[in-house]
Amino acid sequence: MHLTLQITDSITDVNSVDWDALAGDMPLLSHAFLAALETSGSVGDGTGWQPNHLVLMISS
């Protein structure tokens, strides 16, 4: 098994279907909600909140 950890500062770098499958029924963790926070400028430089999304990829 091979594990790869990717850290990205934009939720748009992450597949929305995969992300939402893990987030389940929690709307504040949904890909769309996090993307809206980022595109609206509610998080990011100068806001005190810096997005950093961790993606763990598993391959054999």
Legacy VTK file of the C-alpha trace (Angstrom):
# vtk DataFile Version 3.0
C-alpha trace
ASCII
DATASET POLYDATA
POINTS 60 float
0.000 0.000 0.000
1.264 3.461 -0.899
0.017 6.607 0.872
0.369 10.103 -0.538
-0.591 13.205 1.452
-1.446 16.354 -0.473
-2.058 19.723 1.181
-3.906 22.330 -0.851
-5.114 25.828 -0.016
-8.150 25.663 -2.311
-11.082 23.286 -2.086
-11.404 23.517 -5.882
-8.286 21.320 -6.084
-10.284 18.504 -4.476
-12.901 16.389 -6.273
-16.296 17.563 -4.981
-17.972 14.131 -5.222
-15.212 12.460 -3.198
-15.182 15.277 -0.608
-18.961 15.258 -0.140
-18.991 11.463 0.203
-16.792 11.872 3.267
-18.596 14.957 4.630
-21.916 13.118 4.664
-24.920 15.135 5.812
-22.897 17.920 7.425
-23.606 21.058 5.351
-20.843 23.128 6.946
-18.305 20.577 5.671
-19.741 20.341 2.154
-17.554 21.142 -0.829
-20.022 23.804 -2.025
-20.051 25.596 1.344
-16.258 25.604 1.648
-15.909 26.780 -1.962
-18.359 29.625 -1.272
-16.295 30.718 1.740
-13.161 30.778 -0.390
-14.616 32.511 -3.469
-16.450 35.142 -1.408
-13.248 36.114 0.393
-14.669 35.090 3.769
-11.542 32.990 4.329
-8.033 33.507 3.025
-5.431 36.249 3.143
-6.264 39.014 5.610
-9.201 37.223 7.247
-7.411 35.285 9.969
-8.623 32.015 8.431
-6.360 30.228 5.941
-7.825 27.200 4.170
-5.622 24.100 4.136
-7.254 20.899 2.958
-5.581 17.544 3.511
-6.079 14.830 0.890
-4.828 11.324 1.591
-4.534 9.154 -1.514
-4.173 5.384 -1.126
-2.886 3.177 -3.918
-1.656 -0.381 -4.054
LINES 1 61
60 0 1 2 3 4 5 6 7 8 9 10 11 12 13 14 15 16 17 18 19 20 21 22 23 24 25 26 27 28 29 30 31 32 33 34 35 36 37 38 39 40 41 42 43 44 45 46 47 48 49 50 51 52 53 54 55 56 57 58 59
